């Protein structure tokens, strides 16, 4: 018994030492877990002709520039109408010293995409590229009665401007042009050349818009200092910050892959539904889809999510939360489980698999010989198309289910550095204009036109300072898309300052 007590005391002593060691290491890590936010004073608020810039955006919204392929474009399409509107609203940006390219420059006279070039005083410096897109998704007819104001009304109610494109992405188009127009009026001249690319088919993948612009740039031998496109926003309700907004900057974006699952049964396995076999084409396919969705890919916290937490963590008011973030080596499984509990957090952690389409059967009383489902997969950096197919093959484990990749697809992008001068210029601008926010990098779960420029630039970032609550995120491609007037003015001021910070 005495010997047992001695052993227990030793074990208890070792546990106490281990606990003290953990606390010591954790406390040291916490002491080194310092804020990464640039400490800057806000710049003086740029004076704007607010009623005029509001009218300009409202008028742009009223042009229903629903995405169209080149095959469906005509000379009087709404996309050409918007291009003409931009020319008449900003005439000084469409004449020397600016150089405008459109139409035949990109292989087709009817191509409405626009590339504006503002030549810099030092042509040996690599240019910057600002991007946005003129096209929008349609408003579904079945939802029209749910809109507070018609989707292409451009209605301003004094607080908000309403309509399709207010947050995706005519506020970017108009915000960039308003900022450049203001700089020209101020007599500003950039040292670096500024390119402005306005695509017409981003919602369709950009094959005739920014892809063609990128091809032109490649043909001219251009390499770019940085690229800034849509993507990240200012989220006003970020978990753990207790009301402080988070400005999330996309330093990478997920890849895009569609996978088809198909079950084809022999003729002797189909027939009348009154004598069904143990398994049908539909039940086999349903089981495969269920396995695919209930066996998620592993989290990739080490990719960009770790950097997100390193920027967010030190700003958390909760000491316990800061301790956990400072000691990822110990708390990573808990953090991953917490984030995985919500779709938005889960999407930032891993490649996601969503079943989006399924077909099978022709009549209620006939057993189908074929059933087909489509899985839409968004790939984290580090996961490849081949790795995803292997995961699905192993997870489903059924030779009766054919698993095939459906082109086109794209791998995840490279990750742009947060240590580079271009990122610091962007970080600085955000903090100068929107001083209340916490700046953090993240992996964008959607896709942008930046994919077409991957070989032209190592510093590609995705951010517009659009302020969004959790409820507002559902306005993207949804009902009642709108932007606060004050936020739109903030966006113009952001682009104005960003151009100054990156081109001088």
Secondary structure, DSSP 8 states (H G I E B T S, - for coil): -HHHHHHHHHHHHHHHHHHHHHHHHHHHHHHT----S------------HHHHHHHHHHHHTS--B---GGG--TTSHHHHHHHHHHHHTGGGSSTTEEEEEGGGGT-TT---EEEEE--S-TTS-EEEEEEE--B----GGGGGG-SS-TT---B-SSEEESTTTTTTHHHHHHHHHHHHHHHHTT---SS-EEEEEES-GGGTSTTTHHHHHHHHHHTT--EEEEEEEEEEEETT-TTSTT--EEEEEEEE-EEEEEEEEEE--GGG--BGGG--S--HHHHHHHHHHHHHHS-----IIIIIHHHHHHHHTT-S-HHHHHHHHTHHHHHHHHHHHHHTSHHHHHHHS-EEEEEEEEE-SSTTB--SEEEEEEEEEE-TT--HHHHHHHHHHHH--TTEEEEEEEEEE-------SSSHHHHHHHHHHHHH-TTSEEEEEEESS--GGGGGTTT-S-EEEEEEEEE-TTGGGGTTSSS-EEEHHHHHHHHHHHHHHHHHHH-
